[in-house]
Amino acid sequence: MKTIIHHLRHSSARILCGSLLALSLTGIPAVAQIGGVKVSTTTLITQQQADSISSRFSTTPDFAPAERNSRPTLVLLIHGGTSAPNSPLPFVEPEDDEKRPGTVGYSRFYFDFPFVSGILGSTRLYTLRGEELDSANWKSEFLSSERSDQFALANDPSNTASRATTNAVGLVRLDGSRGIGEMSRTALREIRALVDEFARHSNRRPFVVLVGHSKGGLVTRYLMSEPQGNVAGINLTADERSAIRRLRNQVRYCVTISSPHTGSPLPDYAIEFRESSAAVVQGMVQAAWNTVRAAAATRGIPLPAASPVNVTTDIIRLMGNPDDLGHLTTQFWNTMNNGPLHPSRMVRDDGTRIPFFLYGGRTPGAEFFATANMLGLGGPALNTLLPSHPQSQVNHMTQALIGLDYALHNVVGGDWGRIRLAGAASKNLDIVRRAWPVFGIPNRMSNPGERVFLLGVEGAPTYYLRNQGDNETDSDGMVSMDSALGIGLFTGPSTIENLQVLNVPVPATVMEPWERNVRSPAPGQAAANAPLGSWYRMYSGPWNMQNHTTIVKRRELGVELNRLLRIAGPLASATSGTTSIWPAR
C-alpha cells in the first residue's frame, strides 16, 4: 500500500507540475476567472524553457527501455590538477590566455582530439553551433567563452531529426590548482549549466556520464557522495545538495582515470620534494649517466655527454598547489574513504548504486624508453621537444614524469608500493620492470633494486620494460595502479603488502572492496545482508602502456569508453563481465 500511495503522490506531482507549466508559463492563450473577474494570462517563458525547468524538477531515476531509446547521453570530462591560471608551468602547459585553466582552450589541450573522438566513435566532430572539429583545429579554433564551444558532437547538429538521440561530450572548465572541495563546487556549477544547455539543444533530458581524470576523478566521487559538513574545505549548500541528488538520478555510470583513490606517495613526501628542485634531480640523473658512460667506455662503447633524460621543467610543481597537496595524501584519503566519501553514499534516490569504472596507466615513459638499449637510446627526438613541435608539451611532460619517478626512488628513497597481485583471479599489478644499463661481462640491464656502486642511486636512463616484473606496483609516473584501481580502499595498501609478504590470502573485501561481485556493506551494515558493490576495476587493456598525461590524449582509452557509452547501463552486475547493465523494464 505504501508503494501505491508513493506512486500516486509522485504521479500527481508530475501532472500538477506539468499542468502549471503548460497553462501558466507557456505561450498558450488562456483566460481564467477569479472572483467573477476574467483574467487573461500572459506568456512568461517559452515552451522550450518550460521543458528545461520541468526536467530540473524530475527527481526520480528513470532508465526504462523507452527512456534508453529516446534520450541522448552527455559525457562530461572533468580534468585534474593544473597550475594556477596566472602561473603556467613552462614547457608542459599552454601559456596563451585563451588556453589557461578555466578555458575551453585548456580543456581541449588536456583532453586531446584522439581521446574525445574515440569516445564518440567519429573522426569528425562538431560544436553545438555546427562548426567542424578535427585533429588539425581542435586546439586552435572555436575557443570562445560561449557554452556551445564546450561541446563536441559526432553528428552535425543542424540535422534536427537526430538531435534527440545524438550523444555528446561536454568539457568542464575548472581551475585545477584549487582544493578538492572548491573544484567540486565549481564543477557542479559547470555541470548544471552544460546539462541544461544540452537539454535545450536536444529537447530531451539527457542521461549523464561523468569521466574524471586524476584529481577530476576525486571530484566525481565528491559530487556523487554529497558529503555532509565541512569536507575538503567547503560546506555544500541546500541548493547544491538538491542539484547533486538530481544529477545522480541522471547518471548512467562514472569513470575515473588515473585517480589516486587511496592517495599518492608523491604528496606523502611533499616536504622532502619541496626541498629539492628540477636542477637537483637533473644533477643526480646526469651524475648517474656519467657513471654509466664511464663504464661503457671501458667496454669500447662511446655514449654522448648529455643525459638522454632532460628534466627541464619544475617537476615539483607538477604535484600541484602546496595548499592542495594535503588533499592527495594517503592519510587524507584513508579518512575520506572510511567517512564522508565512503562509496555507500554514491546512490540514487531509488537506492541503486552508481557503477564506477576505474582505469590507470602503467608506465611513466609511455612510448619512450620501452625497449632495453645499452646506448641510452629510446627517448623523444630532440626536434620533438622544440616549442614549435605539436608533441612538444606532451613529450616534455613525459620527461618530467620520468624525472618524478626517478626522484621518488632516489631523492626521497620511496617507491610506488609492493602490491603485485590483486583479486581472486590474481590480476597482475606488476607487468613493467624499471631498469637501467649496466656495463660489465656481460653487459646487461639492472636487477630490481640495484644501485650504482659508490653513488648509491640508480643509473640512467630508466627503461620501463614491458611484460616483466620488478616486485613493485606499476605506476603512470604520478599515480600507482593500486591507487588508480582503489585496491585496499578502506585499509590502505600497506595492509595488503604485509599480508602478501607473509603469503597470507587477502580477503576480497579488503583487496577489492565495493567490487561488483563482492558483498559491500555500508557502515554499520552486516556483511551478510549487504548488496554487491558497483565498482569495475579495469586492470588491463590497450591503454595499459600510457602515462599520467598520454592516457587522455591518445585514442586507446577513448575507444574503450566508446564501448561503455554504447552498451553500459545504470546498474552494476556480478555476472555481466566488464559492463554494467540496463533494467529489463
ABEGO torsion letter per residue (X at the ends): XAAAAAAAAAAAAAAAAAAAAAAAABABBBBBBBGGBBBBBBBABBAAAAAAAAAAABABBBABAAAAAABBBBBBBBBBBBBBAABBBBGABBABAAABBGBAAAAAAABBAAAAAAAAGBABBBBAAGBBBBAAAAAABGABABAAAABBBABBAABAAAAAABBBBBBBBBBAABBAAAAAAAAAAAAAAAAAAAAAAAGBBBBBBBBBBEAAAAAAAAAAAGBBEBBGGBBBBAAAAAAAAAAAAABABBBBBGBBAAEBAAAAAAAAAAABBAAAAAAAAAAAAAAAAAAAAAAGBBBBABBABBBABBAAAAAEBAAAAAAABAAAAAAAAABAABAAABBBAAGBBBBBBBBBBABAAEABGABBBAAGBGBBBAAAABAABAAAAAAAAAAAAAAAAAAAAAAAGBBAEABABBEAAGBBABABBBBBBBBBOBBBBBBBGBBBBGAGBBBOBBBBBBGBBAGBBBBAGABBAAAAAGBGAAAEAAAAAAAAAAGBBBBAAAABBGBAABBBBBBGBBAAABBBBABBBBABEAAABBBAAAAAABAAAAAAAAAAAAABBABBBAAAEABBBBBAX
